Amino acid sequence: MTQPRARRQWAIVGASGFLTGIGHGFVQIAASAILKPLAAEFDLSRAGASGAISLGRLVQGGTSLVAGHAVDIWGGRIVVVIGTVVMAAGLLLTALAGASLGFYLSWGLVVSAGASLAFTVAMDRTILANVVKRRGFALSVRFTVVALVTALQLPLILWLVTNFGWRATCAVWSGLLILLVPLPLLLFEGARAVPSDNTGGHSLTLRRAMKTRAYWIIGFASMSMGMTVSGISVHSIPMLTDRGWTIAGAGGVVATLTLLTIPARLLTGVFSDRLAARHLPGILGVVLLAFGLTVAADAAIGTDASLVAMMMAMGIATGVPTVMILVISVTRFGQESIGAIQGSFMFLQAPGTVAAPVIAGWAHDGTGTYAPAIAIFAGFLATAGIALQFLTTGET
């Protein structure tokens, strides 16, 4: 590989992480930051305010199918640019929402569709199309940049929400996204790019992949992790402030757990490139089981220490599946249709990520605690972790 080509590859990796942090990272952490003030302004319960976020998860799942097929056909540039513009428009509409219905439609539909189109499958597929060797490490660098950008922007988002309100925060981020549109236009491929991969020519279409047992086990594991992270992260700041934390202190905890994903992602990337592919599902299963144990502990104990331990574990555990599921998928199913396959996994996540924030909100509204919902999340993680132990890369 020539030196200019290598530099371009890593520039694409870095840019994809930066853009995802600004775009998708904002959707993840701003949802928690604006939950309380938004619920107060529109006179909504926690479950009601979470409904727009849950609708957004459903829309993201559906949009990911479109994004996966689109990026397999047209490459990353056009998909990312369109998604970025759509998200920016959605944030502006959110800032102008005059009632809860307007927020539901602007955030739940437009913002979520744009974020999913631009910053999830399209970005992952762009990395896989440009990096053949050390894919695991390249993906881990991408997600590390995402975590850094997400964590570093959280204090700014909290400051904006506290001093200027959630509407102004959405308007500012809309303008920022528009300013960043030239970056994918200059760096990303404008046409389909499918380099030779390292799967020995073994490549499945989405339809063929769906006929394998591995597809459904990986999909269930992805959904279980997604629903847990969704349910906890959306309510993370309210969980902490309900127990007496200041909003600044709660923001610090959330930023810390985001930073904890960095070493987990880097180590996952390095070892996934070096370990035999058949071992990866079992390792992922152990990670989900360990995370499930801390989730179950907080449901049972419910102390400040157990809550912080659960969130710290979530930060570490989140860093593993984001890289490992992509590596397992490329190893098993090949690269030709990986965008569509990864998009379908995100679609399978939708039921869990849609239900989880609302379930958590209902639990709090009905019992004054999140413990019942947290116990449900622990059960899904344990089931997925056990299922992965029975999956080897050479079997279907």
C-alpha positions as CSV (number, residue, x, y, z in Angstrom):
1,M,0.0,0.0,0.0
2,T,1.4,3.4,-0.9
3,Q,1.9,6.0,1.8
4,P,-0.7,8.5,0.5
5,R,-3.3,5.7,0.3
6,A,-2.5,4.7,3.9
7,R,-2.8,8.3,5.1
8,R,-6.1,8.6,3.3
9,Q,-7.4,5.5,4.9
10,W,-6.7,6.7,8.4
11,A,-8.0,10.2,7.6
12,I,-11.3,8.5,6.7
13,V,-11.3,6.5,9.9
14,G,-10.7,9.7,12.0
15,A,-13.3,11.7,10.1
16,S,-15.9,9.0,10.4
17,G,-15.4,8.9,14.2
18,F,-15.4,12.7,14.5
19,L,-18.6,13.1,12.5
20,T,-20.4,10.3,14.3
21,G,-19.5,11.8,17.7
22,I,-20.9,15.2,16.7
23,G,-24.0,13.7,15.1
24,H,-25.0,10.4,16.6
25,G,-23.2,11.2,19.9
26,F,-25.4,14.3,20.3
27,V,-28.5,12.3,19.8
28,Q,-27.5,9.8,22.5
29,I,-26.4,12.2,25.2
30,A,-28.7,15.2,24.5
31,A,-31.7,12.9,24.9
32,S,-30.8,12.4,28.5
33,A,-29.8,16.1,29.1
34,I,-33.0,17.5,27.8
35,L,-35.4,14.9,29.3
36,K,-36.3,16.7,32.5
37,P,-36.6,20.3,31.1
38,L,-38.6,19.0,28.1
39,A,-40.9,17.0,30.3
40,A,-41.5,20.0,32.5
41,E,-42.2,22.4,29.6
42,F,-44.7,20.1,27.9
43,D,-46.1,18.7,31.2
44,L,-45.1,15.1,30.3
45,S,-44.3,12.1,32.5
46,R,-40.9,10.5,32.2
47,A,-42.5,7.7,30.1
48,G,-44.2,10.3,27.9
49,A,-41.0,12.3,27.3
50,S,-39.2,9.0,26.6
51,G,-41.8,8.2,23.9
52,A,-40.3,10.5,21.4
53,I,-36.9,9.0,22.0
54,S,-38.3,5.5,21.7
55,L,-40.0,6.5,18.4
56,G,-36.6,7.7,17.3
57,R,-35.1,4.3,18.0
58,L,-37.8,2.6,15.9
59,V,-37.2,5.1,13.0
60,Q,-33.4,4.5,13.3
61,G,-34.0,0.8,13.0
62,G,-36.1,1.2,9.8
63,T,-33.7,3.8,8.3
64,S,-30.7,1.5,8.9
65,L,-32.1,-1.0,6.5
66,V,-32.3,1.7,3.8
67,A,-28.9,3.1,4.7
68,G,-27.3,-0.4,4.5
69,H,-28.6,-1.1,1.1
70,A,-27.9,2.4,-0.1
71,V,-24.2,2.5,1.0
72,D,-23.7,-1.0,-0.6
73,I,-24.8,0.5,-3.9
74,W,-23.7,4.1,-3.9
75,G,-20.9,4.4,-1.4
76,G,-20.6,6.5,1.7
77,R,-20.4,10.1,0.4
78,I,-24.0,10.7,-0.8
79,V,-25.6,8.7,2.1
80,V,-23.7,10.5,4.8
81,V,-24.3,14.0,3.3
82,I,-28.0,13.4,2.9
83,G,-28.3,12.0,6.4
84,T,-26.4,15.0,7.9
85,V,-28.6,17.5,6.2
86,V,-31.8,15.7,7.3
87,M,-30.6,15.6,10.9
88,A,-29.7,19.3,10.8
89,A,-33.2,20.1,9.5
90,G,-34.8,17.9,12.2
91,L,-32.9,19.7,15.0
92,L,-34.0,23.0,13.7
93,L,-37.6,21.8,13.6
94,T,-37.2,20.5,17.2
95,A,-36.0,23.9,18.3
96,L,-39.2,25.4,16.9
97,A,-41.6,22.7,18.2
98,G,-44.6,24.4,19.9
99,A,-46.1,21.3,21.5
100,S,-45.2,17.8,22.5
101,L,-46.5,16.5,19.1
102,G,-44.1,18.7,17.3
103,F,-41.2,17.3,19.4
104,Y,-42.3,13.8,18.7
105,L,-42.4,14.3,15.0
106,S,-39.2,16.4,14.6
107,W,-37.0,14.4,17.0
108,G,-38.6,11.0,16.8
109,L,-38.8,11.1,13.0
110,V,-36.5,13.6,11.3
111,V,-33.6,13.8,13.7
112,S,-33.5,10.1,14.2
113,A,-33.8,9.2,10.5
114,G,-30.9,11.6,9.6
115,A,-28.7,10.3,12.4
116,S,-29.2,6.7,11.4
117,L,-28.7,7.4,7.7
118,A,-25.5,9.3,8.2
119,F,-23.7,8.1,11.2
120,T,-24.2,4.3,11.7
121,V,-24.2,1.7,9.0
122,A,-22.9,4.1,6.3
123,M,-19.9,5.0,8.4
124,D,-19.1,1.4,9.4
125,R,-19.4,0.3,5.7
126,T,-17.1,3.1,4.6
127,I,-14.4,1.9,7.0
128,L,-14.8,-1.7,5.9
129,A,-14.7,-0.7,2.2
130,N,-11.4,1.2,2.7
131,V,-9.5,-0.9,5.1
132,V,-8.7,-4.6,4.4
133,K,-5.9,-5.4,6.9
134,R,-6.3,-4.5,10.6
135,R,-10.0,-3.9,10.2
136,G,-10.6,-4.6,13.9
137,F,-8.1,-1.9,14.9
138,A,-9.5,0.6,12.4
139,L,-13.0,0.1,13.7
140,S,-11.7,0.5,17.3
141,V,-10.0,3.7,16.4
142,R,-13.2,5.0,14.8
143,F,-15.3,4.2,17.9
144,T,-12.6,5.6,20.1
145,V,-12.8,8.9,18.3
146,V,-16.6,8.7,18.7
147,A,-16.3,8.2,22.4
148,L,-13.8,11.1,22.8
149,V,-15.9,13.5,20.9
150,T,-19.1,12.4,22.6
151,A,-17.5,12.8,26.1
152,L,-15.8,16.1,25.4
153,Q,-19.0,17.7,24.0
154,L,-21.2,16.6,26.9
155,P,-20.1,19.5,29.2
156,L,-20.8,22.0,26.4
157,I,-24.3,20.4,25.8
158,L,-25.1,20.6,29.5
159,W,-23.9,24.2,29.6
160,L,-26.0,25.1,26.7
161,V,-29.1,23.4,28.1
162,T,-28.7,25.0,31.5
163,N,-28.0,28.5,30.3
164,F,-29.9,28.8,27.1
165,G,-32.4,26.0,27.1
166,W,-32.9,22.8,25.1
167,R,-34.3,24.7,22.1
168,A,-31.2,26.8,21.6
169,T,-29.0,23.8,22.0
170,C,-30.8,22.0,19.2
171,A,-30.5,25.1,16.9
172,V,-26.8,25.4,17.6
173,W,-26.1,21.8,16.8
174,S,-28.1,22.1,13.6
175,G,-25.8,24.8,12.4
176,L,-22.7,22.9,13.4
177,L,-23.8,19.8,11.3
178,I,-24.3,22.0,8.2
179,L,-20.8,23.4,8.7
180,L,-19.4,19.9,8.7
181,V,-21.0,18.7,5.4
182,P,-17.8,19.5,3.3
183,L,-15.9,16.8,5.3
184,P,-17.6,13.7,3.8
185,L,-17.8,15.4,0.4
186,L,-14.0,15.7,0.3
187,L,-13.0,12.4,1.9
188,F,-15.6,9.7,1.4
189,E,-16.0,7.5,-1.7
190,G,-18.6,8.6,-4.1
191,A,-19.2,5.2,-5.6
192,R,-19.4,1.7,-4.4
193,A,-16.1,0.4,-3.0
194,V,-15.6,-3.3,-2.3
195,P,-11.9,-4.2,-1.9
196,S,-10.8,-7.8,-1.8
197,D,-11.5,-9.1,1.7
198,N,-9.9,-11.7,3.9
199,T,-12.8,-14.2,4.1
200,G,-11.5,-16.5,1.4
201,G,-14.2,-15.5,-1.0
202,H,-17.0,-16.5,1.4
203,S,-19.7,-13.9,1.0
204,L,-23.4,-14.1,1.8
205,T,-26.3,-11.9,0.7
206,L,-28.6,-10.7,3.4
207,R,-31.2,-13.3,2.4
208,R,-28.7,-16.2,2.7
209,A,-27.3,-14.8,5.9
210,M,-30.8,-14.8,7.5
211,K,-31.1,-18.5,6.9
212,T,-28.2,-19.2,9.3
213,R,-28.4,-19.8,13.0
214,A,-25.5,-17.5,13.5
215,Y,-27.3,-14.5,12.1
216,W,-30.2,-14.7,14.6
217,I,-27.9,-15.3,17.6
218,I,-25.8,-12.3,16.7
219,G,-28.9,-10.3,16.0
220,F,-30.4,-11.2,19.4
221,A,-27.1,-10.3,21.2
222,S,-27.0,-7.0,19.4
223,M,-30.6,-6.3,20.4
224,S,-30.1,-7.2,24.0
225,M,-27.1,-4.9,24.3
226,G,-28.8,-2.2,22.4
227,M,-32.0,-2.2,24.6
228,T,-30.0,-2.2,27.8
229,V,-27.8,0.7,26.7
230,S,-30.8,2.6,25.4
231,G,-32.9,2.1,28.5
232,I,-30.1,3.1,30.9
233,S,-28.4,5.9,28.9
234,V,-31.6,7.8,28.2
235,H,-32.4,7.8,31.9
236,S,-28.8,8.0,33.2
237,I,-28.8,11.7,34.2
238,P,-32.3,11.5,35.8
239,M,-31.3,8.2,37.6
240,L,-28.4,10.1,39.2
241,T,-30.2,13.3,39.9
242,D,-33.0,11.4,41.5
243,R,-30.5,10.1,44.0
244,G,-29.2,13.5,44.9
245,W,-26.5,14.1,42.4
246,T,-26.2,17.6,40.8
247,I,-26.6,17.8,37.1
248,A,-22.9,18.7,36.8
249,G,-22.0,15.6,38.8
250,A,-24.3,13.4,36.8
251,G,-22.8,14.8,33.6
252,G,-19.4,13.9,34.9
253,V,-20.4,10.3,35.5
254,V,-21.9,10.0,32.1
255,A,-18.8,11.5,30.5
256,T,-16.6,9.1,32.4
257,L,-18.5,6.0,31.3
258,T,-18.2,7.3,27.7
259,L,-14.4,7.6,28.2
260,L,-14.3,4.1,29.6
261,T,-15.3,2.7,26.2
262,I,-12.0,3.9,24.8
263,P,-9.6,1.3,26.2
264,A,-12.3,-1.4,25.7
265,R,-12.6,-0.5,22.1
266,L,-8.9,-0.3,21.4
267,L,-8.2,-3.6,23.1
268,T,-11.1,-5.3,21.3
269,G,-9.8,-4.0,18.0
270,V,-6.3,-5.3,18.6
271,F,-7.3,-8.7,19.9
272,S,-10.1,-9.3,17.3
273,D,-7.4,-8.9,14.6
274,R,-5.1,-11.5,16.3
275,L,-7.5,-14.1,17.8
276,A,-9.0,-16.9,15.9
277,A,-12.4,-15.9,14.6
278,R,-14.0,-18.9,16.2
279,H,-13.3,-17.6,19.7
280,L,-14.8,-14.1,19.2
281,P,-18.5,-15.0,19.8
282,G,-17.6,-16.8,23.1
283,I,-15.6,-13.8,24.3
284,L,-18.5,-11.4,23.4
285,G,-20.8,-13.7,25.4
286,V,-18.7,-13.5,28.5
287,V,-18.7,-9.7,28.3
288,L,-22.5,-9.6,28.1
289,L,-22.8,-12.0,31.0
290,A,-20.4,-9.9,33.2
291,F,-22.3,-6.7,32.3
292,G,-25.6,-8.4,33.1
293,L,-24.3,-9.3,36.5
294,T,-23.7,-5.6,37.4
295,V,-27.1,-4.7,36.0
296,A,-28.8,-7.4,38.1
297,A,-26.8,-6.2,41.2
298,D,-28.2,-2.6,40.9
299,A,-31.7,-3.9,40.4
300,A,-31.3,-5.9,43.7
301,I,-29.3,-3.5,45.8
302,G,-30.2,0.0,44.4
303,T,-27.4,2.0,46.1
304,D,-25.4,4.8,44.7
305,A,-22.4,2.5,44.5
306,S,-24.3,-0.2,42.5
307,L,-25.6,2.5,40.1
308,V,-22.2,3.9,39.4
309,A,-20.7,0.4,39.1
310,M,-23.5,-0.5,36.6
311,M,-22.8,2.6,34.5
312,M,-19.0,2.1,34.6
313,A,-19.6,-1.5,33.5
314,M,-21.8,-0.3,30.7
315,G,-19.1,2.1,29.6
316,I,-16.6,-0.8,29.4
317,A,-19.0,-3.3,27.9
318,T,-20.4,-1.0,25.3
319,G,-16.9,-0.7,23.8
320,V,-16.7,-4.4,23.0
321,P,-19.8,-5.3,20.9
322,T,-19.6,-2.2,18.7
323,V,-16.3,-3.5,17.3
324,M,-16.7,-7.2,17.8
325,I,-20.1,-7.7,16.2
326,L,-18.8,-6.0,13.0
327,V,-15.7,-8.1,12.9
328,I,-17.7,-11.3,13.6
329,S,-20.2,-10.3,10.8
330,V,-17.5,-9.7,8.2
331,T,-15.7,-12.9,9.1
332,R,-18.8,-15.0,8.9
333,F,-20.8,-13.3,6.1
334,G,-18.2,-11.6,4.0
335,Q,-18.1,-8.0,2.9
336,E,-20.2,-7.8,-0.3
337,S,-23.5,-7.2,1.5
338,I,-22.2,-6.2,4.9
339,G,-23.9,-2.8,4.8
340,A,-27.3,-4.5,4.3
341,I,-26.5,-7.2,7.0
342,Q,-25.4,-4.6,9.5
343,G,-28.4,-2.5,8.7
344,S,-30.7,-5.5,9.4
345,F,-29.0,-6.0,12.8
346,M,-29.8,-2.4,13.7
347,F,-33.4,-3.1,12.5
348,L,-33.5,-6.1,14.8
349,Q,-32.4,-3.8,17.7
350,A,-35.3,-1.5,17.1
351,P,-37.9,-3.4,19.3
352,G,-35.6,-3.5,22.3
353,T,-34.3,0.1,21.9
354,V,-37.8,1.4,21.4
355,A,-39.3,-0.4,24.4
356,A,-36.4,0.1,26.8
357,P,-36.7,3.8,27.5
358,V,-40.5,3.6,27.9
359,I,-40.3,0.5,30.1
360,A,-37.8,2.4,32.3
361,G,-40.0,5.4,32.4
362,W,-43.1,3.4,33.3
363,A,-41.2,1.6,36.0
364,H,-40.2,4.9,37.5
365,D,-43.6,6.5,37.2
366,G,-45.3,3.5,38.7
367,T,-42.9,2.5,41.5
368,G,-40.6,5.5,42.0
369,T,-37.6,3.3,41.0
370,Y,-36.0,1.9,37.8
371,A,-35.3,-1.5,39.4
372,P,-38.0,-3.5,37.6
373,A,-36.8,-2.3,34.2
374,I,-33.2,-2.9,35.1
375,A,-33.9,-6.5,36.1
376,I,-35.5,-7.1,32.7
377,F,-32.4,-5.8,31.0
378,A,-30.2,-8.1,33.0
379,G,-32.3,-11.1,31.9
380,F,-31.8,-10.3,28.2
381,L,-28.1,-9.8,28.6
382,A,-27.7,-13.2,30.4
383,T,-29.8,-15.0,27.7
384,A,-27.7,-13.4,24.9
385,G,-24.4,-14.2,26.7
386,I,-25.3,-17.9,27.1
387,A,-26.5,-18.2,23.5
388,L,-23.2,-16.8,22.1
389,Q,-21.4,-19.6,23.9
390,F,-23.0,-22.1,21.5
391,L,-21.9,-20.2,18.4
392,T,-18.7,-21.0,16.6
393,T,-17.6,-19.2,13.4
394,G,-17.5,-22.3,11.4
395,E,-21.1,-23.3,12.1
396,T,-24.5,-22.1,10.8
